[in-house]
Amino acid sequence: MNLPYEMEHFAAAVRSARNALGWAQKDLARVTGLSLPTIARVETGHNPQAVTMLQLIKLFKARGIEFDWRPDGFKMETIFLVS
């Protein structure tokens, strides 16, 4: 496992998911209850706490965006939910 490499991919997936929702970092911070500096650190590839990662993954999943892990990094997939 190459943690820095994987965090780069997680960071990119979080940025992509946030952008797919049309949110700024401050919007993601507000919705999750995380601080803006925490969101910025996650999106620059710093190693977040597992609870922070799970919180973000759950939030995006609830909005139709799923993250998958694969050997070459995290993948973001947009799932369109039927309303």
mmCIF file of the N, C-alpha and C atoms, coordinates in Angstrom:
data_MODEL
# 
_entry.id   MODEL 
# 
loop_
_atom_site.group_PDB 
_atom_site.id 
_atom_site.type_symbol 
_atom_site.label_atom_id 
_atom_site.label_alt_id 
_atom_site.label_comp_id 
_atom_site.label_asym_id 
_atom_site.label_entity_id 
_atom_site.label_seq_id 
_atom_site.pdbx_PDB_ins_code 
_atom_site.Cartn_x 
_atom_site.Cartn_y 
_atom_site.Cartn_z 
_atom_site.occupancy 
_atom_site.B_iso_or_equiv 
_atom_site.pdbx_formal_charge 
_atom_site.auth_seq_id 
_atom_site.auth_comp_id 
_atom_site.auth_asym_id 
_atom_site.auth_atom_id 
_atom_site.pdbx_PDB_model_num 
ATOM 1   N N  . MET A 1 1  ? 0.854   -1.182 0.000   1.00 0.00 ? 1  MET A N  1 
ATOM 2   C CA . MET A 1 1  ? 0.000   0.000  0.000   1.00 0.00 ? 1  MET A CA 1 
ATOM 3   C C  . MET A 1 1  ? 0.891   1.233  0.000   1.00 0.00 ? 1  MET A C  1 
ATOM 4   N N  . ASN A 1 2  ? 0.590   2.149  -0.858  1.00 0.00 ? 2  ASN A N  1 
ATOM 5   C CA . ASN A 1 2  ? 1.359   3.376  -0.974  1.00 0.00 ? 2  ASN A CA 1 
ATOM 6   C C  . ASN A 1 2  ? 0.478   4.544  -0.544  1.00 0.00 ? 2  ASN A C  1 
ATOM 7   N N  . LEU A 1 3  ? 0.472   4.843  0.740   1.00 0.00 ? 3  LEU A N  1 
ATOM 8   C CA . LEU A 1 3  ? -0.469  5.812  1.302   1.00 0.00 ? 3  LEU A CA 1 
ATOM 9   C C  . LEU A 1 3  ? -0.413  7.190  0.648   1.00 0.00 ? 3  LEU A C  1 
ATOM 10  N N  . PRO A 1 4  ? 0.759   7.806  0.444   1.00 0.00 ? 4  PRO A N  1 
ATOM 11  C CA . PRO A 1 4  ? 0.743   9.128  -0.211  1.00 0.00 ? 4  PRO A CA 1 
ATOM 12  C C  . PRO A 1 4  ? 0.109   9.086  -1.595  1.00 0.00 ? 4  PRO A C  1 
ATOM 13  N N  . TYR A 1 5  ? 0.396   8.039  -2.356  1.00 0.00 ? 5  TYR A N  1 
ATOM 14  C CA . TYR A 1 5  ? -0.189  7.894  -3.687  1.00 0.00 ? 5  TYR A CA 1 
ATOM 15  C C  . TYR A 1 5  ? -1.707  7.782  -3.592  1.00 0.00 ? 5  TYR A C  1 
ATOM 16  N N  . GLU A 1 6  ? -2.175  6.962  -2.659  1.00 0.00 ? 6  GLU A N  1 
ATOM 17  C CA . GLU A 1 6  ? -3.614  6.772  -2.498  1.00 0.00 ? 6  GLU A CA 1 
ATOM 18  C C  . GLU A 1 6  ? -4.289  8.052  -2.020  1.00 0.00 ? 6  GLU A C  1 
ATOM 19  N N  . MET A 1 7  ? -3.644  8.829  -1.166  1.00 0.00 ? 7  MET A N  1 
ATOM 20  C CA . MET A 1 7  ? -4.236  10.074 -0.692  1.00 0.00 ? 7  MET A CA 1 
ATOM 21  C C  . MET A 1 7  ? -4.329  11.096 -1.817  1.00 0.00 ? 7  MET A C  1 
ATOM 22  N N  . GLU A 1 8  ? -3.369  11.080 -2.738  1.00 0.00 ? 8  GLU A N  1 
ATOM 23  C CA . GLU A 1 8  ? -3.465  11.968 -3.904  1.00 0.00 ? 8  GLU A CA 1 
ATOM 24  C C  . GLU A 1 8  ? -4.730  11.651 -4.695  1.00 0.00 ? 8  GLU A C  1 
ATOM 25  N N  . HIS A 1 9  ? -5.022  10.379 -4.860  1.00 0.00 ? 9  HIS A N  1 
ATOM 26  C CA . HIS A 1 9  ? -6.201  9.976  -5.619  1.00 0.00 ? 9  HIS A CA 1 
ATOM 27  C C  . HIS A 1 9  ? -7.486  10.261 -4.842  1.00 0.00 ? 9  HIS A C  1 
ATOM 28  N N  . PHE A 1 10 ? -7.450  10.071 -3.530  1.00 0.00 ? 10 PHE A N  1 
ATOM 29  C CA . PHE A 1 10 ? -8.616  10.401 -2.715  1.00 0.00 ? 10 PHE A CA 1 
ATOM 30  C C  . PHE A 1 10 ? -8.870  11.908 -2.788  1.00 0.00 ? 10 PHE A C  1 
ATOM 31  N N  . ALA A 1 11 ? -7.806  12.690 -2.689  1.00 0.00 ? 11 ALA A N  1 
ATOM 32  C CA . ALA A 1 11 ? -7.935  14.156 -2.768  1.00 0.00 ? 11 ALA A CA 1 
ATOM 33  C C  . ALA A 1 11 ? -8.560  14.567 -4.094  1.00 0.00 ? 11 ALA A C  1 
ATOM 34  N N  . ALA A 1 12 ? -8.106  13.972 -5.183  1.00 0.00 ? 12 ALA A N  1 
ATOM 35  C CA . ALA A 1 12 ? -8.651  14.295 -6.508  1.00 0.00 ? 12 ALA A CA 1 
ATOM 36  C C  . ALA A 1 12 ? -10.111 13.887 -6.613  1.00 0.00 ? 12 ALA A C  1 
ATOM 37  N N  . ALA A 1 13 ? -10.469 12.747 -6.027  1.00 0.00 ? 13 ALA A N  1 
ATOM 38  C CA . ALA A 1 13 ? -11.861 12.285 -6.057  1.00 0.00 ? 13 ALA A CA 1 
ATOM 39  C C  . ALA A 1 13 ? -12.761 13.227 -5.263  1.00 0.00 ? 13 ALA A C  1 
ATOM 40  N N  . VAL A 1 14 ? -12.284 13.693 -4.109  1.00 0.00 ? 14 VAL A N  1 
ATOM 41  C CA . VAL A 1 14 ? -13.074 14.631 -3.299  1.00 0.00 ? 14 VAL A CA 1 
ATOM 42  C C  . VAL A 1 14 ? -13.278 15.937 -4.064  1.00 0.00 ? 14 VAL A C  1 
ATOM 43  N N  . ARG A 1 15 ? -12.208 16.462 -4.659  1.00 0.00 ? 15 ARG A N  1 
ATOM 44  C CA . ARG A 1 15 ? -12.338 17.700 -5.447  1.00 0.00 ? 15 ARG A CA 1 
ATOM 45  C C  . ARG A 1 15 ? -13.329 17.514 -6.592  1.00 0.00 ? 15 ARG A C  1 
ATOM 46  N N  . SER A 1 16 ? -13.215 16.397 -7.295  1.00 0.00 ? 16 SER A N  1 
ATOM 47  C CA . SER A 1 16 ? -14.111 16.134 -8.429  1.00 0.00 ? 16 SER A CA 1 
ATOM 48  C C  . SER A 1 16 ? -15.559 16.010 -7.972  1.00 0.00 ? 16 SER A C  1 
ATOM 49  N N  . ALA A 1 17 ? -15.772 15.306 -6.878  1.00 0.00 ? 17 ALA A N  1 
ATOM 50  C CA . ALA A 1 17 ? -17.134 15.121 -6.361  1.00 0.00 ? 17 ALA A CA 1 
ATOM 51  C C  . ALA A 1 17 ? -17.715 16.463 -5.926  1.00 0.00 ? 17 ALA A C  1 
ATOM 52  N N  . ARG A 1 18 ? -16.916 17.258 -5.231  1.00 0.00 ? 18 ARG A N  1 
ATOM 53  C CA . ARG A 1 18 ? -17.379 18.569 -4.788  1.00 0.00 ? 18 ARG A CA 1 
ATOM 54  C C  . ARG A 1 18 ? -17.734 19.436 -5.988  1.00 0.00 ? 18 ARG A C  1 
ATOM 55  N N  . ASN A 1 19 ? -16.880 19.428 -6.986  1.00 0.00 ? 19 ASN A N  1 
ATOM 56  C CA . ASN A 1 19 ? -17.137 20.210 -8.190  1.00 0.00 ? 19 ASN A CA 1 
ATOM 57  C C  . ASN A 1 19 ? -18.368 19.704 -8.940  1.00 0.00 ? 19 ASN A C  1 
ATOM 58  N N  . ALA A 1 20 ? -18.582 18.398 -8.947  1.00 0.00 ? 20 ALA A N  1 
ATOM 59  C CA . ALA A 1 20 ? -19.758 17.828 -9.615  1.00 0.00 ? 20 ALA A CA 1 
ATOM 60  C C  . ALA A 1 20 ? -21.047 18.329 -8.970  1.00 0.00 ? 20 ALA A C  1 
ATOM 61  N N  . LEU A 1 21 ? -20.976 18.613 -7.680  1.00 0.00 ? 21 LEU A N  1 
ATOM 62  C CA . LEU A 1 21 ? -22.146 19.148 -6.977  1.00 0.00 ? 21 LEU A CA 1 
ATOM 63  C C  . LEU A 1 21 ? -22.238 20.670 -7.094  1.00 0.00 ? 21 LEU A C  1 
ATOM 64  N N  . GLY A 1 22 ? -21.230 21.285 -7.684  1.00 0.00 ? 22 GLY A N  1 
ATOM 65  C CA . GLY A 1 22 ? -21.228 22.742 -7.833  1.00 0.00 ? 22 GLY A CA 1 
ATOM 66  C C  . GLY A 1 22 ? -20.928 23.465 -6.539  1.00 0.00 ? 22 GLY A C  1 
ATOM 67  N N  . TRP A 1 23 ? -20.214 22.805 -5.639  1.00 0.00 ? 23 TRP A N  1 
ATOM 68  C CA . TRP A 1 23 ? -19.912 23.374 -4.328  1.00 0.00 ? 23 TRP A CA 1 
ATOM 69  C C  . TRP A 1 23 ? -18.505 23.933 -4.275  1.00 0.00 ? 23 TRP A C  1 
ATOM 70  N N  . ALA A 1 24 ? -18.342 24.991 -3.505  1.00 0.00 ? 24 ALA A N  1 
ATOM 71  C CA . ALA A 1 24 ? -17.023 25.497 -3.137  1.00 0.00 ? 24 ALA A CA 1 
ATOM 72  C C  . ALA A 1 24 ? -16.564 24.719 -1.902  1.00 0.00 ? 24 ALA A C  1 
ATOM 73  N N  . GLN A 1 25 ? -15.300 24.840 -1.558  1.00 0.00 ? 25 GLN A N  1 
ATOM 74  C CA . GLN A 1 25 ? -14.813 24.168 -0.352  1.00 0.00 ? 25 GLN A CA 1 
ATOM 75  C C  . GLN A 1 25 ? -15.611 24.594 0.876   1.00 0.00 ? 25 GLN A C  1 
ATOM 76  N N  . LYS A 1 26 ? -15.978 25.872 0.947   1.00 0.00 ? 26 LYS A N  1 
ATOM 77  C CA . LYS A 1 26 ? -16.726 26.349 2.115   1.00 0.00 ? 26 LYS A CA 1 
ATOM 78  C C  . LYS A 1 26 ? -18.099 25.685 2.196   1.00 0.00 ? 26 LYS A C  1 
ATOM 79  N N  . ASP A 1 27 ? -18.704 25.364 1.038   1.00 0.00 ? 27 ASP A N  1 
ATOM 80  C CA . ASP A 1 27 ? -19.995 24.668 1.037   1.00 0.00 ? 27 ASP A CA 1 
ATOM 81  C C  . ASP A 1 27 ? -19.846 23.257 1.587   1.00 0.00 ? 27 ASP A C  1 
ATOM 82  N N  . LEU A 1 28 ? -18.791 22.568 1.152   1.00 0.00 ? 28 LEU A N  1 
ATOM 83  C CA . LEU A 1 28 ? -18.542 21.213 1.644   1.00 0.00 ? 28 LEU A CA 1 
ATOM 84  C C  . LEU A 1 28 ? -18.268 21.236 3.146   1.00 0.00 ? 28 LEU A C  1 
ATOM 85  N N  . ALA A 1 29 ? -17.514 22.219 3.600   1.00 0.00 ? 29 ALA A N  1 
ATOM 86  C CA . ALA A 1 29 ? -17.235 22.353 5.036   1.00 0.00 ? 29 ALA A CA 1 
ATOM 87  C C  . ALA A 1 29 ? -18.530 22.557 5.817   1.00 0.00 ? 29 ALA A C  1 
ATOM 88  N N  . ARG A 1 30 ? -19.394 23.425 5.314   1.00 0.00 ? 30 ARG A N  1 
ATOM 89  C CA . ARG A 1 30 ? -20.654 23.711 6.004   1.00 0.00 ? 30 ARG A CA 1 
ATOM 90  C C  . ARG A 1 30 ? -21.539 22.467 6.090   1.00 0.00 ? 30 ARG A C  1 
ATOM 91  N N  . VAL A 1 31 ? -21.669 21.751 4.972   1.00 0.00 ? 31 VAL A N  1 
ATOM 92  C CA . VAL A 1 31 ? -22.558 20.586 4.934   1.00 0.00 ? 31 VAL A CA 1 
ATOM 93  C C  . VAL A 1 31 ? -22.039 19.453 5.810   1.00 0.00 ? 31 VAL A C  1 
ATOM 94  N N  . THR A 1 32 ? -20.717 19.267 5.847   1.00 0.00 ? 32 THR A N  1 
ATOM 95  C CA . THR A 1 32 ? -20.146 18.167 6.629   1.00 0.00 ? 32 THR A CA 1 
ATOM 96  C C  . THR A 1 32 ? -19.911 18.524 8.088   1.00 0.00 ? 32 THR A C  1 
ATOM 97  N N  . GLY A 1 33 ? -19.833 19.823 8.375   1.00 0.00 ? 33 GLY A N  1 
ATOM 98  C CA . GLY A 1 33 ? -19.484 20.232 9.730   1.00 0.00 ? 33 GLY A CA 1 
ATOM 99  C C  . GLY A 1 33 ? -17.986 20.200 9.972   1.00 0.00 ? 33 GLY A C  1 
ATOM 100 N N  . LEU A 1 34 ? -17.216 19.928 8.918   1.00 0.00 ? 34 LEU A N  1 
ATOM 101 C CA . LEU A 1 34 ? -15.760 19.958 9.025   1.00 0.00 ? 34 LEU A CA 1 
ATOM 102 C C  . LEU A 1 34 ? -15.291 21.389 8.806   1.00 0.00 ? 34 LEU A C  1 
ATOM 103 N N  . SER A 1 35 ? -14.099 21.687 9.289   1.00 0.00 ? 35 SER A N  1 
ATOM 104 C CA . SER A 1 35 ? -13.585 23.043 9.100   1.00 0.00 ? 35 SER A CA 1 
ATOM 105 C C  . SER A 1 35 ? -13.080 23.227 7.674   1.00 0.00 ? 35 SER A C  1 
ATOM 106 N N  . LEU A 1 36 ? -13.063 24.475 7.235   1.00 0.00 ? 36 LEU A N  1 
ATOM 107 C CA . LEU A 1 36 ? -12.535 24.791 5.910   1.00 0.00 ? 36 LEU A CA 1 
ATOM 108 C C  . LEU A 1 36 ? -11.073 24.350 5.780   1.00 0.00 ? 36 LEU A C  1 
ATOM 109 N N  . PRO A 1 37 ? -10.217 24.583 6.801   1.00 0.00 ? 37 PRO A N  1 
ATOM 110 C CA . PRO A 1 37 ? -8.842  24.093 6.690   1.00 0.00 ? 37 PRO A CA 1 
ATOM 111 C C  . PRO A 1 37 ? -8.758  22.561 6.546   1.00 0.00 ? 37 PRO A C  1 
ATOM 112 N N  . THR A 1 38 ? -9.671  21.845 7.191   1.00 0.00 ? 38 THR A N  1 
ATOM 113 C CA . THR A 1 38 ? -9.678  20.381 7.054   1.00 0.00 ? 38 THR A CA 1 
ATOM 114 C C  . THR A 1 38 ? -10.004 19.984 5.620   1.00 0.00 ? 38 THR A C  1 
ATOM 115 N N  . ILE A 1 39 ? -11.012 20.622 5.037   1.00 0.00 ? 39 ILE A N  1 
ATOM 116 C CA . ILE A 1 39 ? -11.376 20.326 3.643   1.00 0.00 ? 39 ILE A CA 1 
ATOM 117 C C  . ILE A 1 39 ? -10.195 20.637 2.735   1.00 0.00 ? 39 ILE A C  1 
ATOM 118 N N  . ALA A 1 40 ? -9.551  21.764 2.945   1.00 0.00 ? 40 ALA A N  1 
ATOM 119 C CA . ALA A 1 40 ? -8.400  22.150 2.122   1.00 0.00 ? 40 ALA A CA 1 
ATOM 120 C C  . ALA A 1 40 ? -7.272  21.129 2.256   1.00 0.00 ? 40 ALA A C  1 
ATOM 121 N N  . ARG A 1 41 ? -7.015  20.643 3.472   1.00 0.00 ? 41 ARG A N  1 
ATOM 122 C CA . ARG A 1 41 ? -5.959  19.639 3.672   1.00 0.00 ? 41 ARG A CA 1 
ATOM 123 C C  . ARG A 1 41 ? -6.306  18.339 2.963   1.00 0.00 ? 41 ARG A C  1 
ATOM 124 N N  . VAL A 1 42 ? -7.565  17.911 3.066   1.00 0.00 ? 42 VAL A N  1 
ATOM 125 C CA . VAL A 1 42 ? -7.993  16.681 2.384   1.00 0.00 ? 42 VAL A CA 1 
ATOM 126 C C  . VAL A 1 42 ? -7.767  16.825 0.885   1.00 0.00 ? 42 VAL A C  1 
ATOM 127 N N  . GLU A 1 43 ? -8.154  17.960 0.324   1.00 0.00 ? 43 GLU A N  1 
ATOM 128 C CA . GLU A 1 43 ? -8.071  18.159 -1.118  1.00 0.00 ? 43 GLU A CA 1 
ATOM 129 C C  . GLU A 1 43 ? -6.648  18.384 -1.620  1.00 0.00 ? 43 GLU A C  1 
ATOM 130 N N  . THR A 1 44 ? -5.706  18.607 -0.728  1.00 0.00 ? 44 THR A N  1 
ATOM 131 C CA . THR A 1 44 ? -4.312  18.728 -1.156  1.00 0.00 ? 44 THR A CA 1 
ATOM 132 C C  . THR A 1 44 ? -3.526  17.457 -0.870  1.00 0.00 ? 44 THR A C  1 
ATOM 133 N N  . GLY A 1 45 ? -4.231  16.408 -0.453  1.00 0.00 ? 45 GLY A N  1 
ATOM 134 C CA . GLY A 1 45 ? -3.595  15.112 -0.309  1.00 0.00 ? 45 GLY A CA 1 
ATOM 135 C C  . GLY A 1 45 ? -2.993  14.804 1.043   1.00 0.00 ? 45 GLY A C  1 
ATOM 136 N N  . HIS A 1 46 ? -3.250  15.657 2.034   1.00 0.00 ? 46 HIS A N  1 
ATOM 137 C CA . HIS A 1 46 ? -2.772  15.344 3.374   1.00 0.00 ? 46 HIS A CA 1 
ATOM 138 C C  . HIS A 1 46 ? -3.585  14.175 3.909   1.00 0.00 ? 46 HIS A C  1 
ATOM 139 N N  . ASN A 1 47 ? -2.984  13.378 4.734   1.00 0.00 ? 47 ASN A N  1 
ATOM 140 C CA . ASN A 1 47 ? -3.603  12.165 5.236   1.00 0.00 ? 47 ASN A CA 1 
ATOM 141 C C  . ASN A 1 47 ? -4.690  12.484 6.262   1.00 0.00 ? 47 ASN A C  1 
ATOM 142 N N  . PRO A 1 48 ? -5.970  12.417 5.866   1.00 0.00 ? 48 PRO A N  1 
ATOM 143 C CA . PRO A 1 48 ? -7.050  12.718 6.824   1.00 0.00 ? 48 PRO A CA 1 
ATOM 144 C C  . PRO A 1 48 ? -7.296  11.540 7.762   1.00 0.00 ? 48 PRO A C  1 
ATOM 145 N N  . GLN A 1 49 ? -7.963  11.831 8.843   1.00 0.00 ? 49 GLN A N  1 
ATOM 146 C CA . GLN A 1 49 ? -8.366  10.760 9.743   1.00 0.00 ? 49 GLN A CA 1 
ATOM 147 C C  . GLN A 1 49 ? -9.394  9.892  9.031   1.00 0.00 ? 49 GLN A C  1 
ATOM 148 N N  . ALA A 1 50 ? -9.424  8.618  9.397   1.00 0.00 ? 50 ALA A N  1 
ATOM 149 C CA . ALA A 1 50 ? -10.358 7.678  8.768   1.00 0.00 ? 50 ALA A CA 1 
ATOM 150 C C  . ALA A 1 50 ? -11.797 8.155  8.924   1.00 0.00 ? 50 ALA A C  1 
ATOM 151 N N  . VAL A 1 51 ? -12.141 8.714  10.072  1.00 0.00 ? 51 VAL A N  1 
ATOM 152 C CA . VAL A 1 51 ? -13.509 9.181  10.307  1.00 0.00 ? 51 VAL A CA 1 
ATOM 153 C C  . VAL A 1 51 ? -13.865 10.322 9.352   1.00 0.00 ? 51 VAL A C  1 
ATOM 154 N N  . THR A 1 52 ? -12.900 11.164 9.024   1.00 0.00 ? 52 THR A N  1 
ATOM 155 C CA . THR A 1 52 ? -13.130 12.259 8.075   1.00 0.00 ? 52 THR A CA 1 
ATOM 156 C C  . THR A 1 52 ? -13.379 11.697 6.681   1.00 0.00 ? 52 THR A C  1 
ATOM 157 N N  . MET A 1 53 ? -12.560 10.726 6.283   1.00 0.00 ? 53 MET A N  1 
ATOM 158 C CA . MET A 1 53 ? -12.739 10.102 4.969   1.00 0.00 ? 53 MET A CA 1 
ATOM 159 C C  . MET A 1 53 ? -14.124 9.455  4.866   1.00 0.00 ? 53 MET A C  1 
ATOM 160 N N  . LEU A 1 54 ? -14.511 8.716  5.890   1.00 0.00 ? 54 LEU A N  1 
ATOM 161 C CA . LEU A 1 54 ? -15.814 8.042  5.875   1.00 0.00 ? 54 LEU A CA 1 
ATOM 162 C C  . LEU A 1 54 ? -16.952 9.054  5.834   1.00 0.00 ? 54 LEU A C  1 
ATOM 163 N N  . GLN A 1 55 ? -16.811 10.149 6.556   1.00 0.00 ? 55 GLN A N  1 
ATOM 164 C CA . GLN A 1 55 ? -17.841 11.184 6.560   1.00 0.00 ? 55 GLN A CA 1 
ATOM 165 C C  . GLN A 1 55 ? -18.023 11.757 5.155   1.00 0.00 ? 55 GLN A C  1 
ATOM 166 N N  . LEU A 1 56 ? -16.919 12.030 4.478   1.00 0.00 ? 56 LEU A N  1 
ATOM 167 C CA . LEU A 1 56 ? -16.995 12.568 3.123   1.00 0.00 ? 56 LEU A CA 1 
ATOM 168 C C  . LEU A 1 56 ? -17.577 11.548 2.151   1.00 0.00 ? 56 LEU A C  1 
ATOM 169 N N  . ILE A 1 57 ? -17.137 10.310 2.244   1.00 0.00 ? 57 ILE A N  1 
ATOM 170 C CA . ILE A 1 57 ? -17.630 9.256  1.358   1.00 0.00 ? 57 ILE A CA 1 
ATOM 171 C C  . ILE A 1 57 ? -19.134 9.070  1.539   1.00 0.00 ? 57 ILE A C  1 
ATOM 172 N N  . LYS A 1 58 ? -19.598 9.054  2.784   1.00 0.00 ? 58 LYS A N  1 
ATOM 173 C CA . LYS A 1 58 ? -21.038 8.896  3.052   1.00 0.00 ? 58 LYS A CA 1 
ATOM 174 C C  . LYS A 1 58 ? -21.844 10.082 2.525   1.00 0.00 ? 58 LYS A C  1 
ATOM 175 N N  . LEU A 1 59 ? -21.331 11.281 2.728   1.00 0.00 ? 59 LEU A N  1 
ATOM 176 C CA . LEU A 1 59 ? -22.028 12.474 2.252   1.00 0.00 ? 59 LEU A CA 1 
ATOM 177 C C  . LEU A 1 59 ? -22.187 12.432 0.736   1.00 0.00 ? 59 LEU A C  1 
ATOM 178 N N  . PHE A 1 60 ? -21.104 12.135 0.035   1.00 0.00 ? 60 PHE A N  1 
ATOM 179 C CA . PHE A 1 60 ? -21.183 12.094 -1.420  1.00 0.00 ? 60 PHE A CA 1 
ATOM 180 C C  . PHE A 1 60 ? -22.082 10.955 -1.894  1.00 0.00 ? 60 PHE A C  1 
ATOM 181 N N  . LYS A 1 61 ? -22.023 9.817  -1.234  1.00 0.00 ? 61 LYS A N  1 
ATOM 182 C CA . LYS A 1 61 ? -22.876 8.687  -1.616  1.00 0.00 ? 61 LYS A CA 1 
ATOM 183 C C  . LYS A 1 61 ? -24.347 9.063  -1.487  1.00 0.00 ? 61 LYS A C  1 
ATOM 184 N N  . ALA A 1 62 ? -24.695 9.791  -0.431  1.00 0.00 ? 62 ALA A N  1 
ATOM 185 C CA . ALA A 1 62 ? -26.077 10.214 -0.221  1.00 0.00 ? 62 ALA A CA 1 
ATOM 186 C C  . ALA A 1 62 ? -26.544 11.165 -1.325  1.00 0.00 ? 62 ALA A C  1 
ATOM 187 N N  . ARG A 1 63 ? -25.585 11.769 -2.015  1.00 0.00 ? 63 ARG A N  1 
ATOM 188 C CA . ARG A 1 63 ? -25.915 12.693 -3.108  1.00 0.00 ? 63 ARG A CA 1 
ATOM 189 C C  . ARG A 1 63 ? -25.643 12.093 -4.485  1.00 0.00 ? 63 ARG A C  1 
ATOM 190 N N  . GLY A 1 64 ? -25.495 10.753 -4.510  1.00 0.00 ? 64 GLY A N  1 
ATOM 191 C CA . GLY A 1 64 ? -25.387 10.052 -5.779  1.00 0.00 ? 64 GLY A CA 1 
ATOM 192 C C  . GLY A 1 64 ? -23.989 9.927  -6.350  1.00 0.00 ? 64 GLY A C  1 
ATOM 193 N N  . ILE A 1 65 ? -22.976 10.153 -5.530  1.00 0.00 ? 65 ILE A N  1 
ATOM 194 C CA . ILE A 1 65 ? -21.592 10.033 -5.999  1.00 0.00 ? 65 ILE A CA 1 
ATOM 195 C C  . ILE A 1 65 ? -20.892 8.994  -5.137  1.00 0.00 ? 65 ILE A C  1 
ATOM 196 N N  . GLU A 1 66 ? -20.388 7.953  -5.774  1.00 0.00 ? 66 GLU A N  1 
ATOM 197 C CA . GLU A 1 66 ? -19.719 6.886  -5.031  1.00 0.00 ? 66 GLU A CA 1 
ATOM 198 C C  . GLU A 1 66 ? -18.235 6.870  -5.316  1.00 0.00 ? 66 GLU A C  1 
ATOM 199 N N  . PHE A 1 67 ? -17.457 6.525  -4.302  1.00 0.00 ? 67 PHE A N  1 
ATOM 200 C CA . PHE A 1 67 ? -16.012 6.362  -4.433  1.00 0.00 ? 67 PHE A CA 1 
ATOM 201 C C  . PHE A 1 67 ? -15.731 4.861  -4.378  1.00 0.00 ? 67 PHE A C  1 
ATOM 202 N N  . ASP A 1 68 ? -14.866 4.412  -5.240  1.00 0.00 ? 68 ASP A N  1 
ATOM 203 C CA . ASP A 1 68 ? -14.383 3.033  -5.206  1.00 0.00 ? 68 ASP A CA 1 
ATOM 204 C C  . ASP A 1 68 ? -12.884 3.086  -5.069  1.00 0.00 ? 68 ASP A C  1 
ATOM 205 N N  . TRP A 1 69 ? -12.335 2.112  -4.356  1.00 0.00 ? 69 TRP A N  1 
ATOM 206 C CA . TRP A 1 69 ? -10.889 2.012  -4.286  1.00 0.00 ? 69 TRP A CA 1 
ATOM 207 C C  . TRP A 1 69 ? -10.466 0.897  -5.219  1.00 0.00 ? 69 TRP A C  1 
ATOM 208 N N  . ARG A 1 70 ? -9.414  1.141  -5.940  1.00 0.00 ? 70 ARG A N  1 
ATOM 209 C CA . ARG A 1 70 ? -8.841  0.100  -6.786  1.00 0.00 ? 70 ARG A CA 1 
ATOM 210 C C  . ARG A 1 70 ? -7.327  0.206  -6.653  1.00 0.00 ? 70 ARG A C  1 
ATOM 211 N N  . PRO A 1 71 ? -6.591  -0.796 -7.061  1.00 0.00 ? 71 PRO A N  1 
ATOM 212 C CA . PRO A 1 71 ? -5.139  -0.789 -6.842  1.00 0.00 ? 71 PRO A CA 1 
ATOM 213 C C  . PRO A 1 71 ? -4.422  0.440  -7.386  1.00 0.00 ? 71 PRO A C  1 
ATOM 214 N N  . ASP A 1 72 ? -4.945  1.057  -8.429  1.00 0.00 ? 72 ASP A N  1 
ATOM 215 C CA . ASP A 1 72 ? -4.275  2.240  -8.974  1.00 0.00 ? 72 ASP A CA 1 
ATOM 216 C C  . ASP A 1 72 ? -4.849  3.544  -8.424  1.00 0.00 ? 72 ASP A C  1 
ATOM 217 N N  . GLY A 1 73 ? -5.644  3.474  -7.371  1.00 0.00 ? 73 GLY A N  1 
ATOM 218 C CA . GLY A 1 73 ? -6.131  4.690  -6.719  1.00 0.00 ? 73 GLY A CA 1 
ATOM 219 C C  . GLY A 1 73 ? -7.634  4.720  -6.567  1.00 0.00 ? 73 GLY A C  1 
ATOM 220 N N  . PHE A 1 74 ? -8.142  5.820  -6.031  1.00 0.00 ? 74 PHE A N  1 
ATOM 221 C CA . PHE A 1 74 ? -9.578  5.997  -5.844  1.00 0.00 ? 74 PHE A CA 1 
ATOM 222 C C  . PHE A 1 74 ? -10.213 6.411  -7.159  1.00 0.00 ? 74 PHE A C  1 
ATOM 223 N N  . LYS A 1 75 ? -11.420 5.959  -7.362  1.00 0.00 ? 75 LYS A N  1 
ATOM 224 C CA . LYS A 1 75 ? -12.179 6.308  -8.552  1.00 0.00 ? 75 LYS A CA 1 
ATOM 225 C C  . LYS A 1 75 ? -13.491 6.916  -8.082  1.00 0.00 ? 75 LYS A C  1 
ATOM 226 N N  . MET A 1 76 ? -13.903 7.978  -8.695  1.00 0.00 ? 76 MET A N  1 
ATOM 227 C CA . MET A 1 76 ? -15.183 8.585  -8.379  1.00 0.00 ? 76 MET A CA 1 
ATOM 228 C C  . MET A 1 76 ? -16.147 8.240  -9.497  1.00 0.00 ? 76 MET A C  1 
ATOM 229 N N  . GLU A 1 77 ? -17.313 7.801  -9.128  1.00 0.00 ? 77 GLU A N  1 
ATOM 230 C CA . GLU A 1 77 ? -18.335 7.482  -10.122 1.00 0.00 ? 77 GLU A CA 1 
ATOM 231 C C  . GLU A 1 77 ? -19.615 8.191  -9.733  1.00 0.00 ? 77 GLU A C  1 
ATOM 232 N N  . THR A 1 78 ? -20.202 8.895  -10.647 1.00 0.00 ? 78 THR A N  1 
ATOM 233 C CA . THR A 1 78 ? -21.461 9.577  -10.372 1.00 0.00 ? 78 THR A CA 1 
ATOM 234 C C  . THR A 1 78 ? -22.599 8.618  -10.661 1.00 0.00 ? 78 THR A C  1 
ATOM 235 N N  . ILE A 1 79 ? -23.419 8.398  -9.669  1.00 0.00 ? 79 ILE A N  1 
ATOM 236 C CA . ILE A 1 79 ? -24.584 7.540  -9.789  1.00 0.00 ? 79 ILE A CA 1 
ATOM 237 C C  . ILE A 1 79 ? -25.797 8.464  -9.806  1.00 0.00 ? 79 ILE A C  1 
ATOM 238 N N  . PHE A 1 80 ? -26.579 8.402  -10.840 1.00 0.00 ? 80 PHE A N  1 
ATOM 239 C CA . PHE A 1 80 ? -27.752 9.261  -10.910 1.00 0.00 ? 80 PHE A CA 1 
ATOM 240 C C  . PHE A 1 80 ? -28.909 8.563  -10.209 1.00 0.00 ? 80 PHE A C  1 
ATOM 241 N N  . LEU A 1 81 ? -29.370 9.185  -9.152  1.00 0.00 ? 81 LEU A N  1 
ATOM 242 C CA . LEU A 1 81 ? -30.454 8.619  -8.361  1.00 0.00 ? 81 LEU A CA 1 
ATOM 243 C C  . LEU A 1 81 ? -31.784 9.036  -8.948  1.00 0.00 ? 81 LEU A C  1 
ATOM 244 N N  . VAL A 1 82 ? -32.720 8.126  -8.918  1.00 0.00 ? 82 VAL A N  1 
ATOM 245 C CA . VAL A 1 82 ? -34.067 8.433  -9.383  1.00 0.00 ? 82 VAL A CA 1 
ATOM 246 C C  . VAL A 1 82 ? -34.807 9.109  -8.238  1.00 0.00 ? 82 VAL A C  1 
ATOM 247 N N  . SER A 1 83 ? -35.383 10.242 -8.510  1.00 0.00 ? 83 SER A N  1 
ATOM 248 C CA . SER A 1 83 ? -36.090 10.989 -7.450  1.00 0.00 ? 83 SER A CA 1 
ATOM 249 C C  . SER A 1 83 ? -37.474 10.454 -7.221  1.00 0.00 ? 83 SER A C  1 
# 
